[in-house]
Amino acid sequence: MEEVQQLIDDRELDYPGNLQKAKDILEKAVESDAAGALPKLAEVLFWLGDYASEDSDKEKYFAEGVEVGKQAVEAAPDAVSAHMWYASNMGNHGMVRGMMSSLFYLGPIEKHGKRAIELDENYFDAGPLRLMGRFYHQAPGWPVGSGDHKKSMECLEKAVKIAPNFGFNKTYLADLLIAKGKKDQAKTLLDEVIAIPEDPKLKILQERCREDARELLKKV
């Protein structure tokens, strides 16, 4: 798995080459180590979709990630990564398809996102908290869904405390603060995002985060 992790870490250095290599390795490893390989494979499929430029590719990879994620939580029910990437693939697949055609994802995303928090809220720079904070902000409220700004705030504030240098923790919190009319607090966070030191391996992801921050700054 060390080789796979290195390929994931180096995903921007050769996209989609490194992720495809990781995918090939993991697909072969599933037969002998499903519990270890499937959660990683769900993560690889998430990144393949996340970095894809075409919606058709995003839809394909996220859909496959949902199917693999479902298998992952069955094979490794106590692995935070299985629940995290299953929920993440469902969320992004839903966004590509459109909310009205993906309402059936809302319950499973909440279920597996909450389980990921229970298992390890620190995983992937507070990934489970970031996931659920964004979910509670964006999901429709009662009676359609579980949208809840109070729960979103709790998750995202904790995520920022755990991993202040992971920019999306702050951009998601800033977006919520703007929605609640707290523009001064949002501006402070967004300025901090833009000032985060660059990681040479994650230039694309960080630039996307900074661009989101610059767009949000236009609202404050």
ABEGO torsion letter per residue (X at the ends): XAAAAAAAAAAAABOAAAAAAAAAAAAAAAAABAAAAAAAAAAAAAAAAAABABAAAAAAAAAAAAAAAAAAAAABAABAAAAAAAAAAAAAAAAAAEAAAAAAAAAAAAAAAAAAAAABAABGGGAAAAAAAAAAAABBBOAABABBAAAAAAAAAAAAAABAABAAAAAAAAAAAAAAGBAAAAAAAAAAAAABBBBAAAAAAAAAAAAAAAAAAAAX
